[in-house]
Amino acid sequence: MSRVIAALIATTLVAAAIPTAAFAGCYSCYVPPQPCGTCYQEQYVRPQYRAVEQTVMVSPGRTIAHRTPAQYQTVMVPKTVMVAPEGVAYEEVPPQYATQQHVEMVSPGYSYYAPVRPRCGGCGY
């Protein structure tokens, strides 16, 4: 029984010897929370677009054939003679181009997490 009483007394003495907040002279001290080492805030980047001009063909080039009739002419004696034979004349039509503008997406919108600086240097918030 004396061992139990001795152990109780030793435990009480050790508990009384440990310094507490009241012992240190700070009775109702406010201890601010530690600043968050990994504080992150979600950031959003909007989609990026750009205007692109493109040359497009409106109509392709083509060749049109026109028939030319033979040409006749009356000479001194009442006689008609052919001056130019029948033929084909070709007309070249060049292709037509136009500039067309459209908007294309360069980068889609995305979000990421960035570290946030503390607002207050003293307390970390």
SEDREN-555962 format. One record per residue (C-alpha): x, y, z; chain; residue in three letters; residue number from 1. Coordinates in nm, 2 decimals. Layout:
BEGIN
      c1      c2      c3  mol  type  seq
       X       Y       Z    A   ala  NUM
...
//
This chain:
BEGIN
      c1      c2      c3  mol  type  seq
    0.00    0.00    0.00    A   met    1
    0.28    0.23    0.07    A   ser    2
    0.41    0.19   -0.29    A   arg    3
    0.07    0.30   -0.42    A   val    4
    0.07    0.61   -0.19    A   ile    5
    0.42    0.69   -0.29    A   ala    6
    0.33    0.67   -0.67    A   ala    7
    0.03    0.89   -0.61    A   leu    8
    0.24    1.15   -0.44    A   ile    9
    0.51    1.14   -0.71    A   ala   10
    0.25    1.18   -0.99    A   thr   11
    0.09    1.48   -0.81    A   thr   12
    0.43    1.65   -0.77    A   leu   13
    0.52    1.59   -1.13    A   val   14
    0.19    1.73   -1.25    A   ala   15
    0.23    2.04   -1.03    A   ala   16
    0.58    2.10   -1.16    A   ala   17
    0.48    2.12   -1.53    A   ile   18
    0.45    2.49   -1.62    A   pro   19
    0.10    2.59   -1.75    A   thr   20
   -0.03    2.90   -1.93    A   ala   21
   -0.14    3.04   -1.59    A   ala   22
    0.21    2.97   -1.45    A   phe   23
    0.37    3.16   -1.74    A   ala   24
    0.17    3.47   -1.66    A   gly   25
   -0.06    3.45   -1.96    A   cys   26
   -0.41    3.38   -1.83    A   tyr   27
   -0.63    3.45   -2.14    A   ser   28
   -0.38    3.48   -2.42    A   cys   29
   -0.52    3.45   -2.78    A   tyr   30
   -0.29    3.25   -3.00    A   val   31
   -0.38    3.31   -3.36    A   pro   32
   -0.39    3.01   -3.59    A   pro   33
   -0.08    2.93   -3.79    A   gln   34
   -0.09    3.06   -4.14    A   pro   35
   -0.18    2.80   -4.39    A   cys   36
    0.12    2.68   -4.57    A   gly   37
   -0.08    2.54   -4.86    A   thr   38
   -0.36    2.80   -4.91    A   cys   39
   -0.48    2.80   -5.27    A   tyr   40
   -0.75    2.98   -5.46    A   gln   41
   -0.92    2.86   -5.78    A   glu   42
   -0.83    3.08   -6.08    A   gln   43
   -1.03    3.07   -6.41    A   tyr   44
   -0.88    3.16   -6.75    A   val   45
   -1.14    3.25   -7.01    A   arg   46
   -1.12    3.09   -7.36    A   pro   47
   -0.89    3.26   -7.60    A   gln   48
   -1.01    3.34   -7.96    A   tyr   49
   -0.86    3.50   -8.26    A   arg   50
   -0.99    3.63   -8.60    A   ala   51
   -0.85    3.45   -8.90    A   val   52
   -0.87    3.58   -9.26    A   glu   53
   -0.87    3.32   -9.53    A   gln   54
   -0.87    3.35   -9.91    A   thr   55
   -1.14    3.13  -10.06    A   val   56
   -1.23    3.07  -10.42    A   met   57
   -1.58    3.19  -10.50    A   val   58
   -1.60    3.06  -10.85    A   ser   59
   -1.34    2.86  -11.05    A   pro   60
   -1.18    2.98  -11.37    A   gly   61
   -1.33    2.85  -11.69    A   arg   62
   -1.30    2.87  -12.07    A   thr   63
   -1.61    2.96  -12.28    A   ile   64
   -1.61    2.86  -12.65    A   ala   65
   -1.79    3.09  -12.89    A   his   66
   -1.86    2.98  -13.25    A   arg   67
   -1.78    3.24  -13.51    A   thr   68
   -1.97    3.21  -13.83    A   pro   69
   -1.79    3.22  -14.17    A   ala   70
   -1.78    3.57  -14.32    A   gln   71
   -1.88    3.63  -14.68    A   tyr   72
   -1.83    3.94  -14.89    A   gln   73
   -1.95    4.04  -15.24    A   thr   74
   -1.67    4.12  -15.48    A   val   75
   -1.68    4.32  -15.81    A   met   76
   -1.86    4.08  -16.01    A   val   77
   -2.18    3.98  -15.85    A   pro   78
   -2.02    3.70  -15.68    A   lys   79
   -2.00    3.62  -15.31    A   thr   80
   -1.68    3.47  -15.17    A   val   81
   -1.58    3.35  -14.83    A   met   82
   -1.35    3.60  -14.66    A   val   83
   -1.30    3.41  -14.32    A   ala   84
   -1.39    3.05  -14.25    A   pro   85
   -1.61    2.94  -13.96    A   glu   86
   -1.42    2.90  -13.64    A   gly   87
   -1.42    2.90  -13.26    A   val   88
   -1.32    3.19  -13.03    A   ala   89
   -1.22    3.11  -12.67    A   tyr   90
   -1.29    3.34  -12.38    A   glu   91
   -1.09    3.28  -12.06    A   glu   92
   -1.27    3.37  -11.74    A   val   93
   -1.03    3.39  -11.44    A   pro   94
   -1.12    3.24  -11.10    A   pro   95
   -1.28    3.47  -10.85    A   gln   96
   -1.15    3.49  -10.50    A   tyr   97
   -1.27    3.66  -10.18    A   ala   98
   -1.13    3.71   -9.83    A   thr   99
   -1.34    3.54   -9.56    A   gln  100
   -1.30    3.61   -9.19    A   gln  101
   -1.39    3.37   -8.91    A   his  102
   -1.32    3.33   -8.54    A   val  103
   -1.15    3.02   -8.41    A   glu  104
   -1.07    2.91   -8.05    A   met  105
   -0.70    2.92   -7.97    A   val  106
   -0.73    2.79   -7.61    A   ser  107
   -1.03    2.66   -7.42    A   pro  108
   -1.12    2.80   -7.08    A   gly  109
   -0.96    2.62   -6.79    A   tyr  110
   -0.92    2.66   -6.41    A   ser  111
   -0.62    2.61   -6.19    A   tyr  112
   -0.53    2.66   -5.83    A   tyr  113
   -0.28    2.93   -5.74    A   ala  114
   -0.12    3.00   -5.40    A   pro  115
   -0.27    3.29   -5.21    A   val  116
   -0.06    3.55   -5.03    A   arg  117
   -0.16    3.61   -4.67    A   pro  118
   -0.35    3.94   -4.63    A   arg  119
   -0.19    4.03   -4.30    A   cys  120
    0.19    4.00   -4.24    A   gly  121
    0.16    3.97   -3.86    A   gly  122
   -0.10    3.71   -3.82    A   cys  123
   -0.09    3.53   -4.16    A   gly  124
   -0.45    3.61   -4.25    A   tyr  125
//
